[in-house]
Amino acid sequence: MVNESGQLYTIEGIAAGMIMLVTAYLVLGATSVYTPGDTHISDMQLEQLGTDALRMMNTPVNGTSESQLREIIENDDANAFNTQFLNYVNSKTGTETDNLHYVAEVSYRNITDGGTTWSYPLADNNRPLTGGEHPVRVTEWVIVHKTLPPDAPYAPKDRAVLVEVLLWRD
Amino acid sequence: MAGLNDDAQWIVMMGFVVSFSLFFLAMILNQSTVVGQTTAEGVLEFPKNDIRDVRSVIISSAEIGDPSDVHNDITSLALSRKGAVVDYTITPPTGSDLNTHITIHYNNGVTEYNEIWTSP
C-alpha cells in the first residue's frame, strides 16, 4: 500500500511545472516573432519612400512638358535617374544624407515575339545585389514614346512600361 | 486531505493565484509583440500604391491617339510583374455625352477594386 500523504504537494508540483513549461513556450515564441515584426515596420517606411520618389519623378513640372522619368526612359539616361532618385530618397533634415541603395529595371511587353515580358537594367548606384540585403520592391507605371524592344522594326510609339526598383538600406 | 497537515492553505492558494497571474501576463506579452507585425503586414500587403498607380496610368492613357498597345502593355505587365488581373474599357465622348467614361477592374487575388471613372 502506497502512503497517500502529501497528495496536495504532488498536485502543486505538477501544476507549477506545467505553468513554467507553458510560460517558457510563450516567451520563446514571443521573441522569435519580434524580429520579423520589427523589419516589417522599416520595410513599410522604405516602400512608401521609394514609391513617393518615383511618383515625384513621374510628375510633369507643367501641363505641356513630359515627366522627368519619361524623358529618362526615352533617352536611357542612367546618370539623370541616379542623381535624381538618390537625391529624393537620401535627403534628410540637415546636411547628413541617408544611405539607401537601389537597382532599377524597366519591364515591357515584347511585341515582336507575341507579348512575353522583357526587362532591361535602367540604372544602379554601383552596389550590386549580393543576396545579403533585405530590399523592398517599388514600381511605377510610365507611358513612353519609344521603340520597344530597341531593335524592333517599328517607329517609336506610345507604350506603357513598368519601372521596378529594388531599394535597401545598409 | 489524506494524512496531510492542512495548515497554511491560504499560502498555498496565494501561490496558485500568483502563478496564474504570471501565466496570463506572459500570454498578454506574447500577443503584444505580434501587434506590430500584423499592422505592418496589413499595410504592406494592401495594394494601395499599386491601385493608385495603375488607375492614374489608365486615366492618362485615355488621351493617347492609339491606345491598343498601351492597353495590352498594362494588362500583360500587371499580370506578369505585379500578379494582378487588370482590365479596363475606355468609352470616348459620343453624341450629347461630352465625358469620357472608363471602367477599371483590379484584382490581385486578395484585394479587388472596381471603378467607373468619368472625366471632369
Interface residues (C-beta under 8 A of the other chain):
Chain A: N3 E4 S5 G6 Q7 L8 Y9 E12 A15 A16 I19 V22 T23 L26 V27 G29 A30 T31 V33 Y34 P36 G37 D38 H40 I41 D43 M44 E47 Q48 T51 R55 S107 Y108 R109 I111 G115 T117 V138 T139 E140 W141 V142 I143 K157 D158 R159 A160 V161 L162 E164
Chain B: M1 A2 G3 L4 V12 G15 F16 S19 F20 L22 F23 A26 M27 L29 N30 T33 V34 G36 Q37 A40 E41 V43 L44 N49 D50 D53 V54 S56 V57 S60 S61 I64 G65 D66 P67 D69 V70 N72 D73 I74 S76 L77 S80 R81 K82
